[in-house]
Amino acid sequence: MPAGKKRKEETMGLRCIAAVVYNDCAEPLAAISVSGMTSHLTDERLPMLGQTVWEVAAKLTVALGVMPAAKTG
């Protein structure tokens, strides 16, 4: 369940990191995200923030009864 990131495609100066939450049938149910100014969501912070978003999405998925896939990449 890798986290995705968006780099200023929509609005200059903003960035978003998101991950999928799966339902008990292992289908996408929802997504969680963190978004903010590029001055706060810097390239240096993206790996840590992406990992945190992925971990929270995985915990929500497990709470719904699904074992999360191993993270790749």
C-alpha positions in Angstrom: 0.0 0.0 0.0 2.4 2.7 -1.1 1.7 6.4 -0.4 1.2 8.6 -3.4 2.4 12.2 -3.7 1.4 15.1 -5.8 3.8 17.8 -6.7 2.3 21.2 -7.5 0.2 20.1 -10.5 -3.0 21.8 -9.4 -2.0 24.7 -7.2 1.5 26.3 -7.1 3.1 26.0 -3.7 0.9 23.1 -2.4 1.8 19.5 -2.1 -0.2 16.4 -1.0 0.6 12.8 0.1 -2.1 10.2 0.2 -2.6 6.4 0.8 -5.5 4.1 0.2 -7.6 2.4 3.0 -9.1 -0.9 1.9 -12.3 -2.5 3.0 -12.8 -6.1 4.2 -13.0 -7.3 0.6 -9.5 -5.8 -0.1 -11.1 -3.1 -2.3 -10.3 0.6 -2.1 -12.7 2.2 0.4 -11.2 5.6 1.2 -8.0 7.5 1.2 -6.2 9.6 3.8 -3.9 12.5 3.0 -1.7 15.2 4.3 -1.5 18.4 2.3 0.3 21.7 2.9 2.6 24.3 1.6 5.8 23.1 -0.2 7.7 25.1 2.4 6.4 22.7 5.1 6.2 19.5 3.0 9.7 19.7 1.7 11.5 17.1 -0.4 13.5 16.2 2.7 10.3 15.5 4.7 8.4 13.6 2.0 9.8 10.1 2.8 9.0 10.4 6.5 5.5 11.9 5.9 4.8 9.3 3.2 5.7 6.5 5.6 3.5 8.0 8.3 0.5 8.3 6.0 1.1 4.8 4.7 1.3 3.4 8.3 -2.0 5.1 9.3 -3.8 3.8 6.2 -2.4 0.3 6.9 -3.7 0.5 10.5 -7.2 1.6 9.3 -7.2 -1.2 6.8 -6.3 -3.8 9.5 -9.0 -2.3 11.7 -11.4 -3.2 8.9 -10.2 -6.8 8.9 -7.7 -6.8 6.0 -4.1 -7.8 6.2 -2.1 -5.0 4.5 0.3 -5.8 1.6 4.0 -5.4 2.2 5.3 -1.9 1.2 7.4 -1.8 -1.9 9.8 0.9 -3.0 
